[in-house]
Structure formats: C-alpha cells, structure tokens
Amino acid sequence: MKKVVGVRFKPAGKIYDFDCGAFVLHRGDYVIVETEKGLGFGTVVMPPVPREDRPSNKPLKKMFRLASEADFHQREKNLELEKTAHTYCLKCIKEIGLKMNLFSVESTFDASRLTFFFTSEGRVDFRKLVKMLVKEFHIRIEMRQVGVRNQAKMCGGIGRCGLEICCAAFIEKFEPISIRMAKEQNLSLNPTKISGQCGRLMCCLTYENKTYQSLKEKFPKIGKTITTPSGKGKVIGHNVICNRITVRLENNTEIEAELNHIQAEAEKNKNA
C-alpha cells in the first residue's frame, strides 16, 4: 500500500506531500526528499497515511532517505554560505547603487543554487549584480522580488499582541483583507492600530470577521428608526459582543439598549 507523508521545508511554510515508500516515519523526523530543484532537507509534520486518504492529481515525488549526520553538517555549511552571500550581496548592491531591499538568501541542499529575496517599489535591473555574484560564488544565481507580506513571513517578528506574527507562526496562505473587516468589528480605523509589521492590514482581522457578520444579521441596520422602551430613535452603533445597540432618540439623547429589549418592543408594537 502506498503511503503519503507531509513534509515542510520552512517553519509555517507550505506542506508538501511525498511518497514515503517503506520508511517508518513520525512527526518531527528529518528527511531528505526529491524536489524539482534536487534533494531537499525537510521535517515530517504529517505522519504517513494511505494515499487514498489524501488523494492528489499530481504524481508524488519520493522520499529519498532519513537525514544522516552528514546531512546536518551539509545544512550547517549551507547556512554559512547563505550568511556569506547575504553580506557580499549587500556590499554589491551598495556599490552599484540599486534601490532594492535584500532580506534573505536561501541555498539549495546541494549548494548548487542561491536564491536572493528582495523587495523594491519598482522593477530592478539586477543583471550586473547577478554577474558579480556568479563570479564570486561560481554557482547558479536566482533573484526573486516578493511583496512586503512575504517579507514579514520569511523574516518573522513580534506582533502588537506580544506574540509571534501569525504569518511566520502558522499561516500557510495569505487571505484577502479589507478595511471593511475592521469596520464590521468596530475597530479603530487608525492605520497604525490595524496594520501589521509589513505595513498592510493585519491578518488577524479575518479570524472573527465571519462571526461578526453572522451576529450582526439580527441587529437593525445603522440609520434605521426603531422603537425603544425610552421612545423612538435612530440606530447609530452596534456593540456585537455585549449584544447592545446605541440609539439617538428624537430629543438627541443617546442611549444604549439591549438587543432583546428592542426586539421585544418591536414584537409588542407589531401585535398592538
């Protein structure tokens, strides 16, 4: 019976399925697998299951072997190469005068290719930079321009909540986020309070958005005229968590009323 194992190459990175063959694997094992770019060093995050339980339309690459001591030494050598390449590339960028922000360098497991990740406001002509890097390291060089959200995910950091930022901790795929989500949750629209380290809207705005939308379905819309125990007034705000509504009465007095009291008043008027 063919079995599939889930392997991750980076913390909070995408999980890739591999054919584990006859290997007996457990969560946390380090393995060497076949990838499109050659052999890769990864960690088992989903133990083997029958292929029928995780069907895939794509043919699966095979797991090569369990990682050995020599593989760990190779990984350490790769990390040193990445540090050296990062320092040298920064020096070259300054020398050429390119407007780009280099933030990470990654090496393939066999050290046959270096990928340089950077952000920039526009397109960058890095042909001269690539020539300098090839001349220095004598391996294949790849330059990859990414967005600021990807930069935050790769670099990591601490969020305003005091915890590790979500994208670096567990988010595998970015979801669309809009300012409307902040409005739905009655949050401050001050950009400094709802923006993450990347400068974009915080990913956590999506977590409770559907719950707020569901709870608000039973609330009267903002601007609607309703009858309260204190008289008629216009709805000017919702407090979804406390199940209360802010109403401006006809005498310009603002009150906060329980939603169930408003609903009971509406039912009483309907039956009157």
C-alpha positions in Angstrom: 0.0 0.0 0.0 1.4 3.4 -1.0 1.6 5.9 1.8 1.8 9.7 1.8 3.8 11.8 4.2 3.5 15.6 4.7 6.9 17.5 4.8 7.6 21.1 5.5 10.8 22.9 4.5 10.3 26.1 6.4 8.6 27.0 9.7 4.9 27.8 8.9 5.7 27.0 5.2 3.6 25.1 2.8 3.2 21.3 3.5 4.2 19.1 0.5 3.1 15.5 0.1 5.7 12.8 -0.7 5.6 9.1 -1.3 7.4 7.7 1.7 7.7 4.1 0.4 8.5 1.6 3.1 10.0 4.2 5.5 8.6 4.2 9.0 8.2 7.9 9.9 7.0 10.0 12.8 6.1 13.7 13.2 9.3 15.6 13.8 11.6 13.3 11.8 14.2 15.0 9.5 14.2 13.6 6.0 15.8 14.1 2.6 13.3 14.2 -0.3 13.3 14.6 -4.0 12.2 18.1 -5.3 12.1 19.9 -8.6 15.3 21.6 -7.6 17.1 18.4 -6.5 17.3 17.0 -3.0 15.7 18.9 -0.1 16.1 18.8 3.7 12.7 18.8 5.4 10.7 17.9 8.5 7.8 15.5 8.8 4.8 17.4 10.0 2.1 14.9 9.0 2.8 11.2 9.6 2.2 8.7 6.8 -1.3 7.8 5.8 -2.7 5.7 2.9 -2.7 7.6 -0.4 -6.5 7.1 -0.6 -6.9 9.3 2.5 -5.0 12.2 0.8 -5.7 11.9 -2.9 -3.7 14.1 -5.3 -3.9 14.7 -9.0 -0.2 15.3 -9.3 2.4 12.5 -9.3 4.2 12.4 -5.9 7.9 12.8 -5.6 9.7 10.2 -3.4 11.3 10.4 -0.1 15.0 9.7 -0.5 16.1 8.8 3.0 16.1 9.8 6.6 18.6 12.6 7.3 22.0 11.5 8.5 24.7 13.3 10.5 26.4 14.2 7.2 23.2 15.9 6.0 23.0 18.0 9.2 26.6 19.1 8.6 25.7 20.0 5.0 22.8 22.1 6.2 25.2 23.9 8.6 27.5 24.6 5.6 24.6 25.9 3.6 23.6 28.3 6.4 27.2 29.7 6.5 27.1 30.1 2.7 23.8 32.0 2.9 25.2 34.4 5.5 28.3 35.0 3.4 26.2 35.5 0.3 23.9 37.9 2.1 26.8 40.1 3.3 28.5 40.1 -0.1 25.3 40.9 -2.0 24.5 43.9 0.3 28.0 45.2 -0.4 27.4 44.8 -4.2 24.0 46.5 -4.0 25.6 49.5 -2.3 28.4 49.6 -4.8 26.1 49.5 -7.8 23.5 51.8 -6.2 20.5 49.6 -6.7 17.2 50.6 -5.0 16.3 47.2 -3.5 15.9 45.8 0.0 17.7 42.4 0.3 16.3 40.5 3.3 17.0 36.8 2.8 19.2 34.3 0.9 18.4 30.6 0.5 20.6 27.8 -0.8 19.5 24.5 -2.3 20.5 21.5 -0.2 23.3 20.5 -2.6 24.5 24.2 -2.7 24.1 24.4 -6.5 21.9 27.4 -6.4 21.5 30.6 -4.3 18.2 32.5 -4.3 18.2 36.1 -3.2 14.9 37.5 -1.9 14.3 41.3 -2.0 11.6 43.9 -2.0 11.5 47.0 -4.1 9.0 49.7 -5.1 9.6 49.1 -8.8 11.4 46.9 -11.2 15.1 46.5 -10.7 17.8 45.9 -13.4 20.0 43.4 -11.5 21.9 42.0 -14.4 25.2 43.5 -13.3 24.6 42.3 -9.7 24.0 38.7 -10.9 27.3 38.7 -12.8 29.1 39.9 -9.7 27.5 37.1 -7.6 28.2 34.4 -10.2 31.9 35.5 -10.4 32.2 35.3 -6.6 30.3 32.0 -5.8 30.5 30.1 -9.2 27.0 28.7 -8.8 23.6 29.4 -10.2 22.0 32.7 -9.0 18.3 33.5 -8.8 16.9 36.9 -7.9 13.3 36.9 -6.6 11.3 40.0 -5.9 8.5 39.5 -3.4 5.8 41.6 -1.6 6.2 43.0 1.9 3.8 40.4 3.4 6.0 37.6 2.2 9.0 39.5 3.6 7.3 39.6 7.0 6.5 35.9 6.8 10.1 35.0 6.0 11.8 37.3 8.5 9.3 36.8 11.4 8.9 39.1 14.3 6.6 40.0 17.3 3.2 41.5 16.7 1.4 44.2 18.6 -0.3 41.5 20.7 3.1 40.4 22.0 3.0 37.0 20.2 5.0 35.9 17.1 3.3 37.3 14.0 0.7 34.9 12.6 2.2 34.7 9.1 5.5 33.4 10.4 3.9 31.2 13.1 1.2 29.2 11.2 -0.4 30.9 8.2 0.4 29.0 5.0 -1.5 31.1 2.5 -2.4 34.8 2.7 -6.1 35.6 2.5 -7.5 38.9 1.1 -8.1 41.5 3.8 -10.1 44.7 3.5 -10.8 47.8 5.6 -14.4 46.7 5.7 -13.4 43.9 8.1 -12.2 46.5 10.6 -15.4 48.4 10.2 -17.5 45.3 10.8 -15.7 44.7 14.1 -16.0 48.3 15.2 -12.2 48.7 15.4 -10.3 51.9 15.2 -9.6 52.8 11.5 -6.3 54.4 12.6 -3.7 52.7 10.2 -1.1 52.4 13.0 -3.5 50.3 15.0 -4.8 47.9 12.4 -1.6 47.4 10.4 1.0 44.7 10.9 4.8 44.8 10.7 4.5 44.6 6.9 2.5 47.9 6.8 -0.5 46.1 5.4 -3.8 45.3 7.3 -3.3 42.7 10.0 -4.1 39.1 9.0 -6.0 38.6 12.3 -8.8 40.9 11.0 -10.1 37.8 9.1 -10.3 35.5 12.1 -13.5 36.8 13.6 -15.0 38.5 10.6 -17.5 35.8 9.7 -18.6 35.6 13.3 -19.3 39.3 13.4 -21.2 39.1 10.1 -23.3 36.3 11.4 -24.1 38.0 14.7 -24.9 41.3 13.0 -27.6 39.7 10.9 -30.1 40.0 13.8 -29.1 43.7 14.5 -31.1 46.5 12.9 -29.1 48.4 10.3 -27.3 51.6 11.2 -29.6 54.6 10.4 -32.8 52.6 10.9 -35.5 54.2 13.1 -36.6 51.8 15.9 -38.8 52.0 19.0 -37.1 51.6 22.3 -38.6 51.5 25.9 -37.4 55.1 26.1 -39.1 56.2 22.8 -38.3 56.3 19.1 -34.8 56.8 17.8 -32.2 56.1 15.1 -29.6 53.3 15.4 -26.1 54.8 15.4 -23.9 51.9 16.6 -23.7 48.2 17.4 -21.9 46.5 20.3 -22.0 42.9 18.9 -20.0 41.4 21.8 -22.3 42.8 24.5 -25.4 42.4 22.3 -26.4 46.1 22.7 -27.4 48.9 20.3 -26.6 52.6 20.5 -29.6 54.7 19.7 -30.1 58.5 19.3 -33.5 59.4 20.5 -35.7 62.2 18.9 -34.6 64.6 21.7 -30.9 64.0 20.6 -30.2 61.9 23.7 -28.0 58.8 23.1 -28.8 55.6 24.9 -27.5 52.0 24.9 -30.2 49.4 24.8 -30.2 45.6 25.0 -31.0 44.0 21.6 -33.5 41.6 23.2 -35.4 44.6 24.7 -35.5 46.2 21.3 -36.8 43.0 19.7 -39.4 42.6 22.5 -40.6 46.2 22.0 -40.8 45.6 18.2 -42.9 42.4 18.8 -45.2 44.3 21.2 -45.8 47.1 18.7 -46.4 44.5 16.0 -49.1 42.8 18.0 -50.7 46.0 19.2 
